[in-house]
Amino acid sequence: MKILIIEDDPRVAELIQRGLEEQGFIPTLAYDGLSGKKLAQQIDYDLIITDIILPKLDGLDLCKFIRQIKPNIPIIMLTALGTTDDKVEGFDAGADDYLVKPFEMRELLVRIRALLKRNNKTATGTGNVLTYADLEMNLHTKIVKRNGIEISLTPKEFNLLEYMLRNPERVLSRVEIAEKVWETNFDTGTNFIDVYINYLRKKIEKEFDKKLIHTKSGMGFILKSG
């Protein structure tokens, strides 16, 4: 498994490199955003780890660029910025996971294995269309439609809606959503899941009469028609 590490702090970059090598991965280092961009274009990596604050090209713009050319590659963002807004911005740029510095190498490895496992499942999965009521999601083309009208979603909004479509008419707690969609432990000090639920509501309900995403007070959210 080839992993690209984009990190401008040599100490942190080399620490991650050593940790990955010990686990049998093949890591490549880039110390600025432009170098990382070039490598991501030239080589098919299995996963990318990037800092947000980088010289020459910041991690958010880099992540958006990578998502355009390689939409399925897992991306983990490492950063010292840990507020809800920072996390939402990272996920909106296309990150699959978000780890706040300082972090333990063990935790990074758990996140890496979870993303690689999920990516392999996605690549070999069968049944490419999910439907509920008048909502339709094509997992291959990444197109979402409601009543035949195409709806544009960010990668995280898409993943959240996919999980809800796979679990309709069942209350999904914030903890479950965090673990299954973000593959991370739910931080009760942040409200980023509620933020994404609201984003999703605006996109799939605003122009339509029927609500599909309902809040169960104190319990979570449910995809339900009527």
C-alpha positions as CSV (number, residue, x, y, z in Angstrom):
1,M,0.0,0.0,0.0
2,K,1.5,3.3,-1.1
3,I,0.7,6.4,1.1
4,L,1.6,10.0,0.4
5,I,2.4,12.2,3.4
6,I,2.2,16.0,2.8
7,E,3.6,17.7,5.9
8,D,5.9,20.7,6.2
9,D,7.2,19.8,9.7
10,P,10.1,17.4,9.0
11,R,9.9,15.9,12.6
12,V,6.2,15.0,12.2
13,A,6.6,13.8,8.6
14,E,9.4,11.5,9.5
15,L,7.6,10.2,12.6
16,I,4.6,9.2,10.4
17,Q,7.0,7.8,7.8
18,R,8.7,5.5,10.3
19,G,5.4,4.4,11.8
20,L,4.0,3.5,8.4
21,E,7.1,1.6,7.3
22,E,7.0,-0.4,10.5
23,Q,3.5,-1.6,9.5
24,G,4.6,-2.5,6.0
25,F,3.3,0.5,4.1
26,I,5.3,2.3,1.5
27,P,5.2,6.1,2.4
28,T,6.4,9.0,0.3
29,L,7.1,12.4,1.8
30,A,6.3,15.9,0.4
31,Y,7.1,19.0,2.4
32,D,4.8,21.5,0.6
33,G,1.5,21.6,-1.2
34,L,2.8,22.0,-4.7
35,S,5.1,19.0,-4.4
36,G,2.3,17.0,-2.9
37,K,0.0,18.0,-5.8
38,K,2.6,16.9,-8.4
39,L,3.1,13.5,-6.7
40,A,-0.7,13.0,-6.4
41,Q,-1.0,13.6,-10.1
42,Q,1.9,11.3,-11.1
43,I,1.5,8.3,-8.8
44,D,-1.6,6.2,-7.9
45,Y,-1.4,6.2,-4.1
46,D,-3.8,4.1,-1.9
47,L,-4.2,6.9,0.6
48,I,-3.1,10.5,1.2
49,I,-2.3,12.2,4.5
50,T,-2.0,16.0,4.4
51,D,-1.6,18.9,6.8
52,I,-3.9,21.9,6.2
53,I,-1.4,24.7,6.7
54,L,1.2,24.1,4.1
55,P,3.7,26.3,2.1
56,K,3.0,27.1,-1.6
57,L,-0.5,25.5,-1.6
58,D,-2.7,24.9,1.4
59,G,-4.2,21.6,2.3
60,L,-7.8,22.6,1.6
61,D,-7.1,23.7,-1.9
62,L,-4.9,20.7,-2.4
63,C,-7.6,18.3,-1.2
64,K,-10.2,19.9,-3.6
65,F,-7.8,19.5,-6.5
66,I,-7.1,15.8,-5.6
67,R,-10.9,15.1,-5.4
68,Q,-11.3,16.4,-8.9
69,I,-8.7,14.1,-10.5
70,K,-9.0,11.1,-8.1
71,P,-12.4,11.2,-6.5
72,N,-12.1,7.8,-4.7
73,I,-8.7,8.1,-3.0
74,P,-9.0,8.3,0.8
75,I,-7.7,11.5,2.3
76,I,-6.9,12.1,6.0
77,M,-6.2,15.7,7.2
78,L,-3.8,16.4,10.0
79,T,-4.1,19.8,11.7
80,A,-3.8,21.8,14.8
81,L,-7.2,23.4,14.1
82,G,-9.9,21.5,15.8
83,T,-13.1,23.5,16.0
84,T,-16.4,22.5,14.4
85,D,-16.0,25.0,11.6
86,D,-12.4,23.8,10.9
87,K,-13.7,20.2,10.7
88,V,-16.6,21.1,8.4
89,E,-14.3,23.1,6.1
90,G,-11.9,20.1,5.9
91,F,-14.7,17.7,5.1
92,D,-16.2,20.1,2.6
93,A,-12.9,20.2,0.8
94,G,-13.2,16.4,0.4
95,A,-11.3,14.9,3.3
96,D,-12.5,11.5,4.5
97,D,-11.2,11.9,8.0
98,Y,-9.7,14.6,10.3
99,L,-7.1,14.1,13.0
100,V,-6.1,16.9,15.4
101,K,-2.5,17.4,16.4
102,P,-1.0,16.1,18.7
103,F,-2.2,12.6,17.9
104,E,-1.0,9.1,18.6
105,M,0.4,7.0,15.8
106,R,-1.8,4.1,16.9
107,E,-4.9,6.3,16.2
108,L,-3.6,7.3,12.8
109,L,-3.1,3.7,11.9
110,V,-6.6,2.7,13.0
111,R,-8.0,5.5,10.8
112,I,-5.8,4.5,7.8
113,R,-6.9,0.8,8.0
114,A,-10.6,1.8,8.4
115,L,-10.5,4.0,5.3
116,L,-8.5,1.4,3.2
117,K,-11.0,-1.3,4.2
118,R,-14.0,0.9,3.3
119,N,-12.4,1.9,0.0
120,N,-11.9,-1.8,-1.0
121,K,-15.5,-2.5,-0.1
122,T,-16.8,0.4,-2.2
123,A,-14.7,-0.6,-5.2
124,T,-16.1,-4.2,-5.2
125,G,-19.6,-3.4,-4.0
126,T,-22.7,-4.5,-6.1
127,G,-26.0,-2.8,-6.5
128,N,-25.2,0.7,-7.7
129,V,-28.6,2.5,-7.1
130,L,-30.2,3.3,-3.7
131,T,-33.8,4.6,-3.6
132,Y,-36.2,5.8,-1.0
133,A,-39.5,7.6,-1.7
134,D,-38.7,10.0,-4.6
135,L,-35.0,10.1,-3.7
136,E,-32.4,8.2,-5.9
137,M,-28.7,7.8,-5.5
138,N,-26.4,6.3,-8.1
139,L,-23.2,5.0,-6.3
140,H,-21.2,4.7,-9.5
141,T,-21.9,8.0,-11.1
142,K,-22.3,9.8,-7.7
143,I,-25.5,11.5,-9.0
144,V,-28.4,12.1,-6.5
145,K,-31.9,13.0,-7.8
146,R,-35.1,13.8,-6.1
147,N,-38.3,13.5,-8.2
148,G,-35.9,13.4,-11.2
149,I,-34.2,16.7,-10.3
150,E,-30.4,16.4,-9.9
151,I,-29.0,17.6,-6.5
152,S,-25.3,18.5,-6.0
153,L,-23.7,17.2,-2.8
154,T,-20.3,17.4,-1.3
155,P,-18.4,14.1,-0.6
156,K,-19.4,14.1,3.1
157,E,-23.0,15.0,2.4
158,F,-23.1,12.2,-0.2
159,N,-21.7,9.7,2.4
160,L,-24.1,10.8,5.1
161,L,-27.1,10.5,2.7
162,E,-25.9,7.1,1.5
163,Y,-25.8,5.8,5.1
164,M,-29.3,7.1,5.7
165,L,-30.6,5.5,2.5
166,R,-29.1,2.2,3.6
167,N,-30.9,2.6,6.9
168,P,-34.3,4.1,6.2
169,E,-37.0,4.5,8.8
170,R,-34.5,3.8,11.6
171,V,-33.3,6.3,14.2
172,L,-29.6,6.9,13.7
173,S,-27.8,8.4,16.7
174,R,-25.0,11.0,16.4
175,V,-22.6,8.4,17.8
176,E,-23.6,5.9,15.1
177,I,-23.3,8.4,12.3
178,A,-19.9,9.5,13.6
179,E,-18.6,6.0,13.7
180,K,-20.2,4.7,10.5
181,V,-20.0,7.8,8.2
182,W,-16.9,9.6,9.6
183,E,-15.4,6.4,11.1
184,T,-14.4,8.4,14.2
185,N,-15.5,8.7,17.8
186,F,-18.2,11.3,18.3
187,D,-16.9,14.4,20.1
188,T,-19.8,15.7,22.2
189,G,-18.1,19.1,22.3
190,T,-18.7,19.7,18.6
191,N,-21.9,19.8,16.5
192,F,-20.5,19.0,13.1
193,I,-23.0,16.2,12.5
194,D,-25.9,18.5,13.1
195,V,-24.3,21.0,10.7
196,Y,-24.2,18.4,8.0
197,I,-27.7,17.2,8.7
198,N,-28.8,20.8,8.1
199,Y,-26.7,21.1,4.9
200,L,-28.4,17.9,3.6
201,R,-31.9,19.1,4.6
202,K,-31.4,22.4,2.7
203,K,-30.4,20.5,-0.5
204,I,-32.9,17.6,-0.5
205,E,-35.9,19.3,1.1
206,K,-35.9,23.0,0.3
207,E,-37.5,22.8,-3.1
208,F,-39.8,20.0,-2.2
209,D,-43.1,19.7,-0.3
210,K,-42.3,16.6,1.8
211,K,-39.7,16.4,4.5
212,L,-37.5,13.3,4.5
213,I,-35.0,13.8,7.3
214,H,-36.6,14.1,10.7
215,T,-35.1,14.8,14.2
216,K,-35.9,12.6,17.1
217,S,-35.2,14.8,20.1
218,G,-32.5,13.4,22.3
219,M,-32.1,10.3,20.1
220,G,-30.9,11.3,16.6
221,F,-32.2,11.5,13.0
222,I,-34.4,9.3,10.8
223,L,-35.0,9.1,7.0
224,K,-38.8,8.8,6.8
225,S,-41.4,9.8,4.2
226,G,-44.2,11.7,5.9
